[in-house]
Amino acid sequence: MLFGKLLGYADNFELLQFVYDMNLWTTLGARRNLEAAPMRIMMKGSSFTPLYWHAVKCGLVDLVRQCGFPKIFWTMAPYEWSQPYHHFIRDEMTKTLNARLHLPAAETAHLVPLEKTMF
């Protein structure tokens, strides 16, 4: 969907919201019909549930216990005006007449691999 043949397809908010809602309700309905365990346990892997964030918190506490407290924090703002863009983003910007920071899906896809490789 993000790198499809239609320009601007991934940046349509209504379409993005529709796909998210469809995915969420399909997941909820499928797990509700299983009735194998309580719903809160079956939805544990979804990022909007308290059990998911409890597991993330426990993982961070365990990491600090094993490695110690971090010595330095390095952050990178995703809405950085000076961030160099890949040619596919510049091409889509010129074809759809969008300015910087108005292609959130393409810009995020461009920045995320960059941040993951730096650590």
N, C-alpha and C positions, 0 to 999 in steps of 0.2 A: 504494500500500500504506500509506503513512504517513497520508494524509488520506482513508482509506476510510470506508465507512459503518459499519463495526464499530469500536466503541471498544476501545482496548487491543490491537488487532490488531498494530500495529507494535511494541509493547513486549513481545511474547512472545519470549523469548530463544531457545527451541527453534526456533520458526518462522524467526526471523532467521538463526540458524545454518544451518538447512536451506537457505534461499534462497541464503546466501553459498556454502555448499558446492556446491550445484547449479550456481551460476554459475561457480565456480572450476573444477570438474571438467569442465563443458561447454567452457570456454575451453581448458583443458589438452588435452582430447581432440580438439577441433577443430584446434588448432594442431599437435598431434602427427601427425594424419593428413595434414596438408598436405605435410610433409617438404620444404618449399621452402628452409629454412635451418635452422641449428642451433636447438634448442629455447630456449637462453638468449637468442638474438637475437629470436626470435618473441615471447617473453614480456617483452620489454624495457619495454613500456608498463604492466605490472602492478606495483603498488606494493610487492610483497613481493620483488622481484628485485634483485640487486646492480646490474644495469645501469640500472635506474630511478633508484636512489639516487645512482649515479655521475653521471647526467645532471642530477639536481637539484643536486648539489654543484657541478658545473661551471657551472650557471646562476647559483648564488649567488656563486661566485668571480668570474664575469664581471660580475655586477651590482656587486660591491664595487670591481672595477677601474674600471668606468665612472663610478660615482656616488660612490665613496669609502665610508669606514666610516660606519655610522649614528651619528647624534648622540644619539639618544634611543630607548629601547625602551619601548613601551607594550603591556601585556598585560591581558587580561581573563579572569578565571577563569570557565569555563562553569558551575561549580557555586556560583555566587554566590547566597547566601540573599536578598540584597536586590534581585535582578534582577526588574523588573516583568514579569509574564507577560501574554501576549495573552489575550483573552477565550476563545478556543477551548481554550487549555490549562487555564484555570481551570474551564471547563465540563466538560472531560474529567476533571479531578481530582475534581470533586464527584460526577460520575456513576459513576466507577470506584472511588471512595473511596481515592484515592491522595494521598499528601502530596507536598510539593515534593521534587524530585530523584528521584522514582520514575516519571517518564515520560521516559526518556532520549531517545527518538526525537523526540517533540514538542518537548522543550526544546532539543535540538540544532537542529532545523529553525527554531526561533524565534530562536536566538542567531546562527546562521551568517550570515544576510543582514545582521544588525546589524553584525557585525564586518567584513564585506566592504565595507560602504558607508562605514565610518569611515576607510578608507585611501585 
